[in-house]
Amino acid sequence: MDVRAKFLGANRTVTGSKHLLEIDDYKLLIDCGMFQGMKMLRLRNWEPFPIEPSSIDAMILTHAHIDHTGYLPRLVRDGFSGPIYCTNATADLAELLLRDSAKLQVEEAEYTKRKGYSIHQNPEPLYNEKDVERVLPLLRTVNYEEKFEVRPNVYAEFLRAGHILGASMVRVTVRGKDHEKTILFSGDIGRYNDPLHPIPAEVKSADILFMESTYANKIPVHVEILEELALKLRSALKRGGCVVIPAFAVGRTQMILFYLRQLFLTGRMESCPVYVDSPMAIAATKLYKHYLDENFPGNTLDDNIFDFPQLTYVSEQSQSIGLNEIKSRAIIISASGMATGGRILHHLANRLARKEDTILFIGFQVEGTRGRDLLEGRNEIRIFGELFPVYCDVQQVIGFSAHADRDELRQWLNGFESSPKMTFVVHGEIDAAVAMKDYIKNTLGWNAMVPEYLESYKLFTGI
């Protein structure tokens, strides 16, 4: 067998993750992410897919985040019809995220058409909810560490990656007549001190490694997250306004609730109302509780880890709009985490001009997103086609991440007992990817490269 790789996304960027394995004439796609962030990247979502979607035989998902699953409905609409393998939790979360993604895209297309600020006469969504419905029957769930056959002599298995509920590394094994080769996709590697997710699985060898590099150049910040969060919140509330926290519906919302509960129960925060204004985050929190035992092997957590008296879940749109009337001493948590869509946009439009209010970021902000613009000090932000001045305070809690930092990525790599034939550094902005490549080559002494978008590479010949 001959094996080739083609890089269809997450190359020199952290978004649009798609890696194609061609095993003879069999095509296996690892992840199917949507490009987010900068316009030049987002436009790729609208370009013809680099290969014929119907020619792809199967797909494997590392986890449910939109930058790893968000292009699925479009690919299925355009002809893909093979099985999509993932963990149980990833299947449930993917349904939530994809439905929400479709809903937001339809709403945005309708809004831009109504307001007339699109350059297109009839703006259309990338996909709609009917397209999502076509994806769901294709999902095939597999347990962690359960090897499954993708095609004759090609097997795969999921290893725990931490990061979010259901997240995995994917190990693909190609068996020849006399020997076999392994290809490992790291997915997004989680933290080693994450209270809600398992530590990344130890891997001792792989012939080929696809290595993420999101925070490969991020120097570890050794802070006590609870104390930092308490300081930032106390300071923000003293300004006399409200705190708005853009938070990813999956993973980050549950983490902030976990920490807020501790702050209130221990008295490190004065009591104040907390609102979770995201139907998807509410549904994701229920899934976290459902998968408590599976996601946390040997866990000592209980079913109330996200609940406390000050907390209100906001489902109805009318309730969400009502939050605009609250002028002081409240915390509003809403999605999306990078302020690219969802209810958070309405809160920003209402709060950015208020000097008393604070926008508090607790996650990575991709270049080109509103979140990144706010953190970089932009004095006005475009929302719904209009420019809003920024007078509020903008803060960030550092160390509050689902991604492994530089030292944790290195810790994971140092668990290898033998070097891969080649390591492809992916899923990182260019400075981070180069930093990872340099560490792998100069310190570990392995072969490593940072592939270009649409580049192809021969992995094995004549297995």
Summary of the structure (lengths in Angstrom):
residues: 463
radius of gyration: 21.9
end to end distance: 4.8
largest distance: 71.1
contacts: 1624
relative contact order: 0.16
helix: 32%
strand: 22%
